[in-house]
Amino acid sequence: MGRAEQWPWSSLSRSADTPALDAGPAPRGPGWLEAVNAMMTGAECLAIQESIRRNRPLGSEAWVHATAVKLGLESSLRDRGPGASKPVSEVTVEPE
């Protein structure tokens, strides 16, 4: 199964056994299926892996910072290792 809509548990599935799901907040305009099924870039894969590994929010730099502060995850934004501690105001997140 190479496409998201072919997975039986996918919200894109057209199977009669799949319950209808809410469309959600994201607009699903022209090209939605192509966007969902598009291959991720290496940079996108690395960003997701780092987010999971560090328990760090994933998104734009401003959103990541605001969300980390709101949820008390500031430590996930700091570099690891000796001498790596910086105030959260000096931490930068790699662009998406």
Summary of the structure (lengths in Angstrom):
residues: 96
radius of gyration: 17.8
end to end distance: 27.8
largest distance: 56.8
contacts: 168
relative contact order: 0.11
helix: 42%
strand: 0%
